[in-house]
Amino acid sequence: MPDPRDIVDIDGLRTQRTQQTGDAAGAAGGASASKPFLMIWFRCCATYGRLPKSPDGLSYVGRCPKCLAKLEVPVGEGGTNRRMFEAE
């Protein structure tokens, strides 16, 4: 069973608001339209960043928002529900 602390729902407020108002137009921008990403704590600059999934779906690729250090995280067999990680 996944640890609920490792699951991040960025669009949660938007989805919740759509359900309350019944607004069909808001549903298009909800969780189903979001793209997969990893949240990374870059220890090099003590800042957070996002790594979007590559178009081929084999890795998550991005850079530190401050020093622009490149980071590529391969998608492992079996995967994980965690979306927050640290990078040195």
N, C-alpha and C positions, 0 to 999 in steps of 0.2 A: 504494500500500500504506500503511495507516495506521501511524503511529508508535506502537509499543507503550507508550511513556511517556505517551501521551495517553488511554489507555483505562483507566478505573477500574472495578474490580469489587469493590464494597463487600461483597457477599454471598459472596465467594470462600471465606472460611473456613467459612461455614455450608454451602455447597454441597459443599466438599471433605469436611467431616465427615459429611454425609449419604451421600456415595458410599462412604466407608470403613465406616460402620456399617450401611448398607442401610436406614436408618430412613425409611419412607415418610412418616411424619408430619412429619418435618423438611423434606422436599422441598417441602411446601406453602409454606413461608416462604423458599424459596430464591430464586435470581436470577430465575426466571420470574415471581415475585410482586412483585418490586421495581418501583417507579415511577421513570420517568426524571427526572433532576435534573441541574443544573449545580452544580459547586463553584466558589464565587467568593471571591477574596481581596479583601476590602473595604479599599482603601488608606486610606480616611477614618479608620478605627479600628484598622487593622492586625489584622484578624481574618478568619477564614473563616466562610462561611455557605453554605447550600444554597438553590437556587432550584428549586422543583418545577415541572413542566410544567403549564400552565394546563389546565383541563378541555376547552377547545376545541382544544388542541394546537397553537396558533399562536404561543405564546411561553412563556418561563419567567419567573415573577414571584415576587418576594420582597423582603425588607428586610434591611438591615444589622442584625445581632443586637445591636449596641451603640447606635448613634445612630438606628436605624430609618429610614434613608434608603431610599426605594423604588427598586427596580431592575426593569426589564422588558427582557428580551432576546428579540427576535423570532427565530423559527425560520426560517433562511435556506433558499433553494432549494438542494437538493443536500445540505445539512447538513454535519456534521463529526463525527468520532469523538472529538474533544477534549471533555472534561468539566470542565476546570479553566481558569478565566479570571480576569482582574483587572478591578476596577471602581474608578474614581476617585471 
